Amino acid sequence: MAIPYTAVGDSLTVGFGAMPGNGFVPAYRSLAQRRIGEQVAYENWGVNGLTSSELYDNVRHHPRLRASLRDAQIITISIGGNDLIRAAKSAPSQNMSQHFNKALTQCQSNFSGIMQTISQLKSGSRTPYIVRAVGLYNPYPQVAAATQWVQQFNGYMGGHWGSGYAAANIFSSFYGRERELLSFDHLHPNGKGYKVIAEHLNRLGYYPLA
């Protein structure tokens, strides 16, 4: 039987900005199959424009998504980018840092809730599983407050969220290479950018699955 993989998150999980089949989810699944030596079957629950509060709401209340997470042995999460984009678009020229910090605190709180909910769904399960989070890059490298926001959120995401958890810190791989790795909209990765994300996830390993 194939190893079940559930991908949750925003447009990065969808693979928006790349040709169909070139998002990080199918790329990571292929890498995982090679490393584990077994078939991996994935369900993609990505939603364009999804915020951390919306994902937190979904993992608490969506029965089919909850069942998919409960059964999954590989889970990936990409979230926080839309919180950052909304904060950047609505930031006043005065008190910009304060505005970003408020959004950051809320996003961190939602991420904590998402992780706790997944942990609750998994409690009592004897099947080994891994959870992998995709860190943020900064599509606004010219905005210092946005860079600070991304690095602080990545630090929070990289904290200890239980055994089997790890976060891919992709920030430095995208920094200064935005033109090469982002698509025509300058916000989402292109196929090459998604490949970079999948490789970062793959480097985190697969213990205890392999």
Backbone as JSON Lines, residues from 0, in Angstrom:
{"i":0,"aa":"M","n":[0.83,-1.2,0.0],"ca":[0.0,0.0,0.0],"c":[0.86,1.26,0.0]}
{"i":1,"aa":"A","n":[0.41,2.29,-0.71],"ca":[1.2,3.52,-0.81],"c":[1.19,4.29,0.51]}
{"i":2,"aa":"I","n":[2.26,5.01,0.74],"ca":[2.35,5.88,1.92],"c":[1.49,7.12,1.66]}
{"i":3,"aa":"P","n":[0.52,7.43,2.55],"ca":[-0.33,8.6,2.32],"c":[0.37,9.91,2.7]}
{"i":4,"aa":"Y","n":[0.31,10.88,1.79],"ca":[0.92,12.21,1.97],"c":[-0.18,13.25,1.81]}
{"i":5,"aa":"T","n":[-0.37,14.09,2.82],"ca":[-1.35,15.17,2.77],"c":[-0.62,16.52,2.77]}
{"i":6,"aa":"A","n":[-0.89,17.33,1.76],"ca":[-0.27,18.66,1.64],"c":[-1.33,19.71,1.93]}
{"i":7,"aa":"V","n":[-1.07,20.56,2.93],"ca":[-2.03,21.62,3.26],"c":[-1.32,22.98,3.14]}
{"i":8,"aa":"G","n":[-2.11,24.0,2.84],"ca":[-1.52,25.34,2.8],"c":[-2.09,26.22,1.71]}
{"i":9,"aa":"D","n":[-1.27,27.19,1.34],"ca":[-1.7,28.26,0.44],"c":[-1.32,27.96,-1.01]}
{"i":10,"aa":"S","n":[-1.14,29.01,-1.81],"ca":[-0.86,28.86,-3.24],"c":[0.46,28.14,-3.52]}
{"i":11,"aa":"L","n":[1.39,28.13,-2.55],"ca":[2.62,27.37,-2.74],"c":[2.31,25.88,-2.79]}
{"i":12,"aa":"T","n":[1.4,25.44,-1.93],"ca":[0.96,24.04,-1.95],"c":[0.23,23.74,-3.26]}
{"i":13,"aa":"V","n":[-0.56,24.7,-3.74],"ca":[-1.25,24.54,-5.03],"c":[-0.23,24.4,-6.17]}
{"i":14,"aa":"G","n":[0.89,25.14,-6.05],"ca":[1.89,25.17,-7.12],"c":[1.65,26.31,-8.09]}
{"i":15,"aa":"F","n":[0.93,27.33,-7.62],"ca":[0.58,28.49,-8.45],"c":[1.86,29.18,-8.95]}
{"i":16,"aa":"G","n":[1.87,29.53,-10.23],"ca":[3.03,30.22,-10.81],"c":[3.89,29.31,-11.65]}
{"i":17,"aa":"A","n":[3.66,27.99,-11.54],"ca":[4.41,27.01,-12.33],"c":[3.45,26.24,-13.24]}
{"i":18,"aa":"M","n":[4.0,25.56,-14.21],"ca":[3.18,24.72,-15.09],"c":[2.56,23.6,-14.25]}
{"i":19,"aa":"P","n":[1.37,23.09,-14.63],"ca":[0.75,22.0,-13.87],"c":[1.73,20.83,-13.66]}
{"i":20,"aa":"G","n":[1.75,20.32,-12.42],"ca":[2.64,19.2,-12.11],"c":[4.05,19.61,-11.71]}
{"i":21,"aa":"N","n":[4.32,20.94,-11.71],"ca":[5.67,21.42,-11.38],"c":[5.74,22.15,-10.04]}
{"i":22,"aa":"G","n":[4.7,22.0,-9.21],"ca":[4.74,22.58,-7.86],"c":[5.67,21.76,-6.97]}
{"i":23,"aa":"F","n":[5.86,22.21,-5.73],"ca":[6.77,21.47,-4.85],"c":[6.15,20.15,-4.38]}
{"i":24,"aa":"V","n":[4.81,20.06,-4.33],"ca":[4.16,18.84,-3.81],"c":[4.48,17.62,-4.68]}
{"i":25,"aa":"P","n":[4.2,17.66,-6.0],"ca":[4.57,16.49,-6.82],"c":[6.08,16.25,-6.87]}
{"i":26,"aa":"A","n":[6.86,17.33,-6.85],"ca":[8.33,17.19,-6.88],"c":[8.83,16.51,-5.6]}
{"i":27,"aa":"Y","n":[8.28,16.93,-4.46],"ca":[8.68,16.34,-3.17],"c":[8.23,14.89,-3.07]}
{"i":28,"aa":"R","n":[7.04,14.61,-3.58],"ca":[6.53,13.23,-3.57],"c":[7.48,12.31,-4.33]}
{"i":29,"aa":"S","n":[7.97,12.76,-5.5],"ca":[8.91,11.95,-6.29],"c":[10.2,11.7,-5.53]}
{"i":30,"aa":"L","n":[10.72,12.75,-4.89],"ca":[11.96,12.62,-4.1],"c":[11.75,11.68,-2.92]}
{"i":31,"aa":"A","n":[10.58,11.8,-2.27],"ca":[10.26,10.95,-1.12],"c":[10.19,9.47,-1.53]}
{"i":32,"aa":"Q","n":[9.55,9.21,-2.66],"ca":[9.43,7.83,-3.15],"c":[10.8,7.21,-3.35]}
{"i":33,"aa":"R","n":[11.7,8.02,-3.92],"ca":[13.06,7.53,-4.18],"c":[13.79,7.21,-2.88]}
{"i":34,"aa":"R","n":[13.64,8.1,-1.88],"ca":[14.37,7.93,-0.61],"c":[13.77,6.82,0.25]}
{"i":35,"aa":"I","n":[12.44,6.74,0.29],"ca":[11.78,5.75,1.14],"c":[11.75,4.38,0.47]}
{"i":36,"aa":"G","n":[11.71,4.4,-0.87],"ca":[11.67,3.13,-1.6],"c":[10.29,2.52,-1.68]}
{"i":37,"aa":"E","n":[9.28,3.36,-1.47],"ca":[7.88,2.91,-1.58],"c":[7.07,3.95,-2.33]}
{"i":38,"aa":"Q","n":[5.91,3.53,-2.85],"ca":[5.01,4.47,-3.52],"c":[4.45,5.46,-2.5]}
{"i":39,"aa":"V","n":[4.31,6.71,-2.92],"ca":[3.7,7.74,-2.07],"c":[2.5,8.32,-2.84]}
{"i":40,"aa":"A","n":[1.33,8.3,-2.2],"ca":[0.12,8.85,-2.82],"c":[-0.26,10.14,-2.11]}
{"i":41,"aa":"Y","n":[-0.42,11.23,-2.86],"ca":[-0.69,12.5,-2.17],"c":[-2.09,13.06,-2.43]}
{"i":42,"aa":"E","n":[-2.57,13.78,-1.42],"ca":[-3.79,14.59,-1.53],"c":[-3.36,16.04,-1.34]}
{"i":43,"aa":"N","n":[-3.71,16.88,-2.31],"ca":[-3.32,18.29,-2.24],"c":[-4.5,19.14,-1.8]}
{"i":44,"aa":"W","n":[-4.39,19.71,-0.59],"ca":[-5.45,20.55,-0.03],"c":[-5.08,22.03,-0.11]}
{"i":45,"aa":"G","n":[-4.18,22.38,-1.02],"ca":[-3.77,23.78,-1.16],"c":[-4.9,24.67,-1.66]}
{"i":46,"aa":"V","n":[-4.94,25.89,-1.14],"ca":[-5.96,26.88,-1.53],"c":[-5.26,28.21,-1.79]}
{"i":47,"aa":"N","n":[-5.44,28.75,-3.0],"ca":[-4.84,30.05,-3.31],"c":[-5.37,31.12,-2.35]}
{"i":48,"aa":"G","n":[-4.46,31.95,-1.85],"ca":[-4.86,33.07,-0.99],"c":[-5.13,32.7,0.45]}
{"i":49,"aa":"L","n":[-4.92,31.44,0.83],"ca":[-5.24,30.99,2.2],"c":[-4.34,31.68,3.23]}
{"i":50,"aa":"T","n":[-4.95,32.15,4.31],"ca":[-4.19,32.75,5.41],"c":[-4.04,31.74,6.54]}
{"i":51,"aa":"S","n":[-3.19,32.07,7.5],"ca":[-2.96,31.16,8.63],"c":[-4.23,30.97,9.45]}
{"i":52,"aa":"S","n":[-5.03,32.01,9.6],"ca":[-6.27,31.87,10.39],"c":[-7.27,30.96,9.66]}
{"i":53,"aa":"E","n":[-7.3,31.04,8.33],"ca":[-8.21,30.19,7.54],"c":[-7.76,28.72,7.6]}
{"i":54,"aa":"L","n":[-6.44,28.5,7.52],"ca":[-5.96,27.12,7.62],"c":[-6.23,26.55,9.01]}
{"i":55,"aa":"Y","n":[-6.01,27.36,10.03],"ca":[-6.3,26.92,11.41],"c":[-7.77,26.53,11.53]}
{"i":56,"aa":"D","n":[-8.64,27.33,10.94],"ca":[-10.08,27.05,10.96],"c":[-10.37,25.73,10.22]}
{"i":57,"aa":"N","n":[-9.74,25.53,9.07],"ca":[-9.96,24.32,8.27],"c":[-9.53,23.04,9.0]}
{"i":58,"aa":"V","n":[-8.35,23.09,9.64],"ca":[-7.87,21.86,10.31],"c":[-8.71,21.54,11.55]}
{"i":59,"aa":"R","n":[-9.41,22.54,12.06],"ca":[-10.29,22.28,13.22],"c":[-11.67,21.79,12.81]}
{"i":60,"aa":"H","n":[-12.16,22.23,11.64],"ca":[-13.57,22.03,11.34],"c":[-13.89,21.26,10.06]}
{"i":61,"aa":"H","n":[-12.94,21.03,9.18],"ca":[-13.24,20.38,7.91],"c":[-13.08,18.86,8.05]}
{"i":62,"aa":"P","n":[-14.19,18.11,8.07],"ca":[-14.12,16.67,8.37],"c":[-13.21,15.87,7.43]}
{"i":63,"aa":"R","n":[-13.29,16.14,6.12],"ca":[-12.48,15.37,5.17],"c":[-11.0,15.7,5.29]}
{"i":64,"aa":"L","n":[-10.72,16.97,5.51],"ca":[-9.32,17.36,5.7],"c":[-8.76,16.74,6.98]}
{"i":65,"aa":"R","n":[-9.54,16.76,8.04],"ca":[-9.12,16.18,9.32],"c":[-8.85,14.67,9.17]}
{"i":66,"aa":"A","n":[-9.7,13.99,8.41],"ca":[-9.51,12.55,8.18],"c":[-8.24,12.31,7.37]}
{"i":67,"aa":"S","n":[-7.99,13.18,6.39],"ca":[-6.79,13.06,5.56],"c":[-5.53,13.26,6.39]}
{"i":68,"aa":"L","n":[-5.55,14.24,7.29],"ca":[-4.4,14.5,8.17],"c":[-4.2,13.35,9.16]}
{"i":69,"aa":"R","n":[-5.3,12.8,9.64],"ca":[-5.24,11.7,10.61],"c":[-4.55,10.47,9.99]}
{"i":70,"aa":"D","n":[-4.84,10.23,8.71],"ca":[-4.31,9.05,8.02],"c":[-2.9,9.25,7.45]}
{"i":71,"aa":"A","n":[-2.51,10.5,7.25],"ca":[-1.25,10.79,6.53],"c":[-0.01,10.38,7.31]}
{"i":72,"aa":"Q","n":[0.98,9.89,6.57],"ca":[2.28,9.61,7.17],"c":[3.3,10.69,6.81]}
{"i":73,"aa":"I","n":[2.98,11.45,5.76],"ca":[3.76,12.64,5.41],"c":[2.78,13.8,5.34]}
{"i":74,"aa":"I","n":[3.1,14.89,6.04],"ca":[2.28,16.1,6.0],"c":[3.21,17.27,5.67]}
{"i":75,"aa":"T","n":[2.83,18.08,4.69],"ca":[3.57,19.34,4.46],"c":[2.62,20.52,4.66]}
{"i":76,"aa":"I","n":[3.18,21.6,5.17],"ca":[2.41,22.82,5.45],"c":[3.14,24.01,4.84]}
{"i":77,"aa":"S","n":[2.43,24.79,4.02],"ca":[2.98,26.08,3.57],"c":[1.96,27.15,3.94]}
{"i":78,"aa":"I","n":[2.33,28.03,4.83],"ca":[1.38,29.06,5.3],"c":[2.16,30.27,5.8]}
{"i":79,"aa":"G","n":[1.5,31.41,5.82],"ca":[2.11,32.64,6.34],"c":[2.39,33.68,5.28]}
{"i":80,"aa":"G","n":[2.57,33.23,4.04],"ca":[2.89,34.16,2.96],"c":[1.79,35.18,2.72]}
{"i":81,"aa":"N","n":[0.52,34.74,2.77],"ca":[-0.59,35.68,2.53],"c":[-0.79,36.63,3.7]}
{"i":82,"aa":"D","n":[-0.46,36.17,4.91],"ca":[-0.49,37.08,6.07],"c":[0.51,38.21,5.84]}
{"i":83,"aa":"L","n":[1.7,37.83,5.34],"ca":[2.75,38.83,5.07],"c":[2.32,39.78,3.96]}
{"i":84,"aa":"I","n":[1.77,39.23,2.87],"ca":[1.35,40.06,1.74],"c":[0.27,41.05,2.17]}
{"i":85,"aa":"R","n":[-0.7,40.56,2.97],"ca":[-1.76,41.47,3.45],"c":[-1.19,42.56,4.35]}
{"i":86,"aa":"A","n":[-0.24,42.18,5.21],"ca":[0.38,43.16,6.1],"c":[1.14,44.2,5.29]}
{"i":87,"aa":"A","n":[1.85,43.75,4.25],"ca":[2.64,44.67,3.41],"c":[1.73,45.63,2.64]}
{"i":88,"aa":"K","n":[0.6,45.1,2.14],"ca":[-0.31,45.94,1.34],"c":[-1.07,46.96,2.17]}
{"i":89,"aa":"S","n":[-1.3,46.61,3.45],"ca":[-2.1,47.52,4.28],"c":[-1.24,48.34,5.25]}
{"i":90,"aa":"A","n":[0.08,48.18,5.17],"ca":[0.97,48.87,6.12],"c":[0.97,50.38,5.9]}
{"i":91,"aa":"P","n":[0.72,51.15,6.96],"ca":[0.83,52.6,6.83],"c":[2.3,53.0,6.78]}
{"i":92,"aa":"S","n":[2.59,54.14,6.17],"ca":[4.01,54.56,6.09],"c":[4.57,54.87,7.48]}
{"i":93,"aa":"Q","n":[3.7,55.33,8.4],"ca":[4.12,55.46,9.81],"c":[3.79,54.15,10.52]}
{"i":94,"aa":"N","n":[4.53,53.87,11.55],"ca":[4.3,52.67,12.39],"c":[4.3,51.36,11.59]}
{"i":95,"aa":"M","n":[5.11,51.3,10.54],"ca":[5.13,50.1,9.7],"c":[5.54,48.86,10.5]}
{"i":96,"aa":"S","n":[6.58,49.01,11.33],"ca":[7.08,47.87,12.12],"c":[6.01,47.36,13.07]}
{"i":97,"aa":"Q","n":[5.31,48.3,13.71],"ca":[4.24,47.94,14.66],"c":[3.14,47.15,13.95]}
{"i":98,"aa":"H","n":[2.8,47.6,12.75],"ca":[1.77,46.95,11.92],"c":[2.2,45.52,11.57]}
{"i":99,"aa":"F","n":[3.44,45.36,11.14],"ca":[3.97,44.04,10.8],"c":[4.02,43.13,12.04]}
{"i":100,"aa":"N","n":[4.43,43.69,13.17],"ca":[4.55,42.89,14.4],"c":[3.22,42.33,14.86]}
{"i":101,"aa":"K","n":[2.16,43.14,14.7],"ca":[0.82,42.7,15.09],"c":[0.39,41.5,14.22]}
{"i":102,"aa":"A","n":[0.64,41.62,12.91],"ca":[0.29,40.54,11.98],"c":[1.13,39.29,12.27]}
{"i":103,"aa":"L","n":[2.4,39.51,12.64],"ca":[3.31,38.4,12.94],"c":[2.83,37.62,14.17]}
{"i":104,"aa":"T","n":[2.47,38.34,15.22],"ca":[1.99,37.7,16.45],"c":[0.78,36.82,16.18]}
{"i":105,"aa":"Q","n":[-0.15,37.36,15.38],"ca":[-1.37,36.6,15.03],"c":[-1.02,35.36,14.22]}
{"i":106,"aa":"C","n":[-0.11,35.51,13.27],"ca":[0.28,34.4,12.4],"c":[0.97,33.29,13.22]}
{"i":107,"aa":"Q","n":[1.82,33.69,14.15],"ca":[2.5,32.72,15.02],"c":[1.5,31.96,15.88]}
{"i":108,"aa":"S","n":[0.53,32.68,16.4],"ca":[-0.51,32.07,17.23],"c":[-1.31,31.04,16.41]}
{"i":109,"aa":"N","n":[-1.64,31.39,15.16],"ca":[-2.38,30.47,14.29],"c":[-1.55,29.24,13.97]}
{"i":110,"aa":"F","n":[-0.25,29.44,13.7],"ca":[0.62,28.3,13.38],"c":[0.71,27.34,14.56]}
{"i":111,"aa":"S","n":[0.82,27.91,15.74],"ca":[0.85,27.1,16.96],"c":[-0.44,26.27,17.07]}
{"i":112,"aa":"G","n":[-1.57,26.9,16.79],"ca":[-2.87,26.21,16.84],"c":[-2.96,25.1,15.81]}
{"i":113,"aa":"I","n":[-2.45,25.34,14.6],"ca":[-2.44,24.32,13.54],"c":[-1.65,23.11,13.99]}
{"i":114,"aa":"M","n":[-0.45,23.35,14.56],"ca":[0.41,22.25,14.99],"c":[-0.22,21.47,16.15]}
{"i":115,"aa":"Q","n":[-0.85,22.19,17.07],"ca":[-1.51,21.51,18.2],"c":[-2.68,20.64,17.71]}
{"i":116,"aa":"T","n":[-3.41,21.15,16.73],"ca":[-4.55,20.4,16.18],"c":[-4.07,19.13,15.48]}
{"i":117,"aa":"I","n":[-2.99,19.24,14.7],"ca":[-2.44,18.05,14.03],"c":[-1.99,17.03,15.07]}
{"i":118,"aa":"S","n":[-1.35,17.53,16.12],"ca":[-0.87,16.66,17.21],"c":[-2.06,15.92,17.87]}
{"i":119,"aa":"Q","n":[-3.16,16.64,18.07],"ca":[-4.37,16.03,18.65],"c":[-4.94,14.96,17.72]}
{"i":120,"aa":"L","n":[-4.97,15.27,16.41],"ca":[-5.49,14.3,15.43],"c":[-4.64,13.03,15.41]}
{"i":121,"aa":"K","n":[-3.36,13.19,15.7],"ca":[-2.42,12.07,15.65],"c":[-2.3,11.33,16.98]}
{"i":122,"aa":"S","n":[-2.86,11.88,18.04],"ca":[-2.7,11.24,19.35],"c":[-3.35,9.86,19.34]}
{"i":123,"aa":"G","n":[-2.63,8.9,19.87],"ca":[-3.14,7.53,19.89],"c":[-2.77,6.72,18.66]}
{"i":124,"aa":"S","n":[-2.24,7.4,17.62],"ca":[-1.86,6.67,16.41],"c":[-0.48,6.04,16.6]}
{"i":125,"aa":"R","n":[-0.36,4.8,16.18],"ca":[0.94,4.12,16.29],"c":[1.69,4.14,14.96]}
{"i":126,"aa":"T","n":[1.06,4.68,13.95],"ca":[1.7,4.74,12.63],"c":[2.72,5.89,12.62]}
{"i":127,"aa":"P","n":[3.96,5.63,12.22],"ca":[4.95,6.72,12.19],"c":[4.59,7.77,11.13]}
{"i":128,"aa":"Y","n":[4.9,9.01,11.41],"ca":[4.6,10.08,10.45],"c":[5.61,11.22,10.61]}
{"i":129,"aa":"I","n":[5.7,12.06,9.57],"ca":[6.54,13.27,9.63],"c":[5.7,14.47,9.22]}
{"i":130,"aa":"V","n":[6.03,15.61,9.81],"ca":[5.41,16.88,9.43],"c":[6.53,17.81,8.97]}
{"i":131,"aa":"R","n":[6.37,18.39,7.79],"ca":[7.37,19.29,7.24],"c":[6.72,20.64,6.9]}
{"i":132,"aa":"A","n":[7.29,21.7,7.44],"ca":[6.79,23.05,7.14],"c":[7.72,23.72,6.14]}
{"i":133,"aa":"V","n":[7.13,24.51,5.26],"ca":[7.91,25.28,4.29],"c":[8.07,26.69,4.84]}
{"i":134,"aa":"G","n":[9.3,27.07,5.13],"ca":[9.56,28.44,5.6],"c":[9.24,29.46,4.52]}
{"i":135,"aa":"L","n":[9.28,30.73,4.9],"ca":[8.95,31.79,3.94],"c":[10.19,32.37,3.29]}
{"i":136,"aa":"Y","n":[10.03,32.83,2.06],"ca":[11.0,33.72,1.43],"c":[10.35,35.09,1.43]}
{"i":137,"aa":"N","n":[11.08,36.13,1.05],"ca":[10.48,37.47,1.06],"c":[10.28,37.99,-0.37]}
{"i":138,"aa":"P","n":[9.02,38.05,-0.84],"ca":[8.8,38.6,-2.18],"c":[8.95,40.12,-2.22]}
{"i":139,"aa":"Y","n":[9.16,40.74,-1.04],"ca":[9.37,42.19,-0.97],"c":[10.75,42.5,-0.38]}
{"i":140,"aa":"P","n":[11.84,42.09,-1.07],"ca":[13.17,42.27,-0.48],"c":[13.54,43.74,-0.23]}
{"i":141,"aa":"Q","n":[12.82,44.64,-0.92],"ca":[13.1,46.07,-0.74],"c":[12.47,46.63,0.53]}
{"i":142,"aa":"V","n":[11.58,45.87,1.18],"ca":[10.93,46.33,2.41],"c":[11.6,45.68,3.62]}
{"i":143,"aa":"A","n":[12.37,46.46,4.35],"ca":[13.15,45.93,5.48],"c":[12.25,45.27,6.53]}
{"i":144,"aa":"A","n":[11.09,45.89,6.81],"ca":[10.18,45.34,7.83],"c":[9.66,43.97,7.41]}
{"i":145,"aa":"A","n":[9.48,43.77,6.09],"ca":[9.0,42.47,5.59],"c":[10.07,41.4,5.77]}
{"i":146,"aa":"T","n":[11.33,41.77,5.51],"ca":[12.44,40.82,5.69],"c":[12.53,40.38,7.15]}
{"i":147,"aa":"Q","n":[12.39,41.35,8.04],"ca":[12.43,41.07,9.48],"c":[11.28,40.13,9.87]}
{"i":148,"aa":"W","n":[10.1,40.41,9.33],"ca":[8.89,39.61,9.58],"c":[9.13,38.15,9.19]}
{"i":149,"aa":"V","n":[9.64,37.98,7.96],"ca":[9.88,36.64,7.42],"c":[10.87,35.88,8.29]}
{"i":150,"aa":"Q","n":[11.97,36.54,8.67],"ca":[12.99,35.86,9.46],"c":[12.49,35.5,10.86]}
{"i":151,"aa":"Q","n":[11.67,36.37,11.43],"ca":[11.1,36.07,12.75],"c":[10.1,34.91,12.68]}
{"i":152,"aa":"F","n":[9.27,34.92,11.64],"ca":[8.3,33.83,11.49],"c":[9.02,32.51,11.21]}
{"i":153,"aa":"N","n":[10.06,32.56,10.38],"ca":[10.84,31.35,10.1],"c":[11.48,30.8,11.37]}
{"i":154,"aa":"G","n":[11.95,31.71,12.22],"ca":[12.54,31.29,13.49],"c":[11.51,30.59,14.37]}
{"i":155,"aa":"Y","n":[10.3,31.15,14.38],"ca":[9.21,30.56,15.16],"c":[8.82,29.19,14.59]}
{"i":156,"aa":"M","n":[8.71,29.12,13.27],"ca":[8.36,27.89,12.57],"c":[9.43,26.8,12.78]}
{"i":157,"aa":"G","n":[10.67,27.24,12.92],"ca":[11.77,26.31,13.1],"c":[11.91,25.79,14.52]}
{"i":158,"aa":"G","n":[11.03,26.26,15.42],"ca":[11.07,25.81,16.82],"c":[10.72,24.34,16.94]}
{"i":159,"aa":"H","n":[10.73,23.84,18.15],"ca":[10.46,22.41,18.36],"c":[8.96,22.17,18.48]}
{"i":160,"aa":"W","n":[8.42,21.48,17.48],"ca":[6.98,21.19,17.47],"c":[6.73,19.69,17.55]}
{"i":161,"aa":"G","n":[7.59,19.0,18.27],"ca":[7.38,17.57,18.46],"c":[8.27,16.73,17.57]}
{"i":162,"aa":"S","n":[8.37,15.45,17.89],"ca":[9.21,14.55,17.11],"c":[8.59,14.35,15.73]}
{"i":163,"aa":"G","n":[9.42,14.17,14.75],"ca":[8.92,13.99,13.38],"c":[8.67,15.3,12.66]}
{"i":164,"aa":"Y","n":[8.92,16.44,13.35],"ca":[8.69,17.75,12.73],"c":[10.01,18.4,12.32]}
{"i":165,"aa":"A","n":[10.01,19.06,11.19],"ca":[11.16,19.89,10.78],"c":[10.66,20.94,9.79]}
{"i":166,"aa":"A","n":[11.37,22.07,9.73],"ca":[10.99,23.14,8.81],"c":[12.12,23.38,7.81]}
{"i":167,"aa":"A","n":[11.73,23.62,6.56],"ca":[12.7,23.92,5.5],"c":[12.89,25.43,5.44]}
{"i":168,"aa":"N","n":[14.09,25.88,5.76],"ca":[14.37,27.32,5.71],"c":[14.88,27.68,4.32]}
{"i":169,"aa":"I","n":[13.98,28.18,3.5],"ca":[14.3,28.45,2.09],"c":[14.71,29.91,1.86]}
{"i":170,"aa":"F","n":[14.68,30.73,2.92],"ca":[14.89,32.18,2.79],"c":[16.17,32.5,2.02]}
{"i":171,"aa":"S","n":[17.29,31.93,2.46],"ca":[18.58,32.29,1.86],"c":[18.71,31.8,0.42]}
{"i":172,"aa":"S","n":[17.99,30.72,0.08],"ca":[18.05,30.22,-1.31],"c":[17.33,31.14,-2.28]}
{"i":173,"aa":"F","n":[16.33,31.89,-1.78],"ca":[15.58,32.81,-2.64],"c":[16.14,34.23,-2.6]}
{"i":174,"aa":"Y","n":[16.8,34.57,-1.48],"ca":[17.27,35.96,-1.31],"c":[18.32,36.32,-2.37]}
{"i":175,"aa":"G","n":[18.04,37.37,-3.12],"ca":[18.95,37.8,-4.18],"c":[18.77,37.02,-5.48]}
{"i":176,"aa":"R","n":[17.91,35.99,-5.46],"ca":[17.67,35.19,-6.67],"c":[16.19,35.27,-7.08]}
{"i":177,"aa":"E","n":[15.52,36.33,-6.6],"ca":[14.08,36.46,-6.85],"c":[13.76,36.42,-8.35]}
{"i":178,"aa":"R","n":[14.57,37.1,-9.14],"ca":[14.3,37.16,-10.59],"c":[14.39,35.77,-11.24]}
{"i":179,"aa":"E","n":[15.29,34.96,-10.7],"ca":[15.52,33.62,-11.25],"c":[14.47,32.61,-10.78]}
{"i":180,"aa":"L","n":[14.02,32.75,-9.51],"ca":[13.19,31.72,-8.89],"c":[11.71,32.07,-8.76]}
{"i":181,"aa":"L","n":[11.34,33.35,-9.02],"ca":[9.93,33.73,-8.93],"c":[9.31,33.82,-10.32]}
{"i":182,"aa":"S","n":[8.0,33.6,-10.38],"ca":[7.31,33.6,-11.67],"c":[7.01,35.03,-12.11]}
{"i":183,"aa":"F","n":[6.25,35.13,-13.18],"ca":[5.93,36.42,-13.81],"c":[5.28,37.42,-12.85]}
{"i":184,"aa":"D","n":[4.59,36.93,-11.8],"ca":[3.9,37.85,-10.89],"c":[4.83,38.38,-9.78]}
{"i":185,"aa":"H","n":[6.07,37.92,-9.74],"ca":[7.08,38.34,-8.75],"c":[6.69,38.0,-7.31]}
{"i":186,"aa":"L","n":[5.7,37.14,-7.14],"ca":[5.25,36.73,-5.8],"c":[5.43,35.24,-5.58]}
{"i":187,"aa":"H","n":[5.03,34.45,-6.57],"ca":[5.05,32.99,-6.45],"c":[6.29,32.41,-7.11]}
{"i":188,"aa":"P","n":[6.76,31.26,-6.61],"ca":[7.89,30.62,-7.29],"c":[7.5,30.15,-8.69]}
{"i":189,"aa":"N","n":[8.5,30.03,-9.55],"ca":[8.31,29.36,-10.83],"c":[8.69,27.88,-10.64]}
{"i":190,"aa":"G","n":[8.69,27.1,-11.72],"ca":[9.02,25.68,-11.6],"c":[10.37,25.44,-10.93]}
{"i":191,"aa":"K","n":[11.34,26.3,-11.27],"ca":[12.69,26.17,-10.69],"c":[12.65,26.46,-9.19]}
{"i":192,"aa":"G","n":[11.88,27.48,-8.81],"ca":[11.73,27.84,-7.4],"c":[11.09,26.73,-6.59]}
{"i":193,"aa":"Y","n":[10.05,26.11,-7.17],"ca":[9.38,25.0,-6.47],"c":[10.32,23.79,-6.31]}
{"i":194,"aa":"K","n":[11.18,23.6,-7.3],"ca":[12.15,22.5,-7.22],"c":[13.11,22.74,-6.05]}
{"i":195,"aa":"V","n":[13.51,24.0,-5.87],"ca":[14.38,24.38,-4.74],"c":[13.7,24.03,-3.41]}
{"i":196,"aa":"I","n":[12.39,24.35,-3.3],"ca":[11.63,24.05,-2.07],"c":[11.59,22.54,-1.83]}
{"i":197,"aa":"A","n":[11.29,21.77,-2.87],"ca":[11.21,20.3,-2.74],"c":[12.55,19.72,-2.3]}
{"i":198,"aa":"E","n":[13.65,20.26,-2.83],"ca":[14.99,19.77,-2.47],"c":[15.31,20.08,-1.01]}
{"i":199,"aa":"H","n":[14.9,21.27,-0.55],"ca":[15.08,21.63,0.86],"c":[14.34,20.65,1.77]}
{"i":200,"aa":"L","n":[13.09,20.34,1.41],"ca":[12.27,19.4,2.19],"c":[12.93,18.02,2.19]}
{"i":201,"aa":"N","n":[13.4,17.6,1.04],"ca":[14.02,16.28,0.91],"c":[15.27,16.15,1.8]}
{"i":202,"aa":"R","n":[16.03,17.25,1.9],"ca":[17.26,17.23,2.71],"c":[16.98,17.07,4.21]}
{"i":203,"aa":"L","n":[15.75,17.31,4.62],"ca":[15.4,17.16,6.04],"c":[15.27,15.69,6.44]}
{"i":204,"aa":"G","n":[15.27,14.79,5.45],"ca":[15.22,13.37,5.75],"c":[13.8,12.87,5.99]}
{"i":205,"aa":"Y","n":[13.7,11.57,6.3],"ca":[12.4,10.92,6.41],"c":[12.24,10.06,7.66]}
{"i":206,"aa":"Y","n":[13.15,10.21,8.59],"ca":[13.05,9.42,9.83],"c":[11.77,9.83,10.58]}
{"i":207,"aa":"P","n":[10.98,8.93,11.1],"ca":[11.14,7.47,11.22],"c":[10.55,6.64,10.08]}
{"i":208,"aa":"L","n":[10.25,7.26,8.93],"ca":[9.67,6.5,7.82],"c":[10.75,5.73,7.05]}
{"i":209,"aa":"A","n":[11.96,6.28,7.05],"ca":[13.06,5.64,6.31],"c":[14.39,6.03,6.96]}
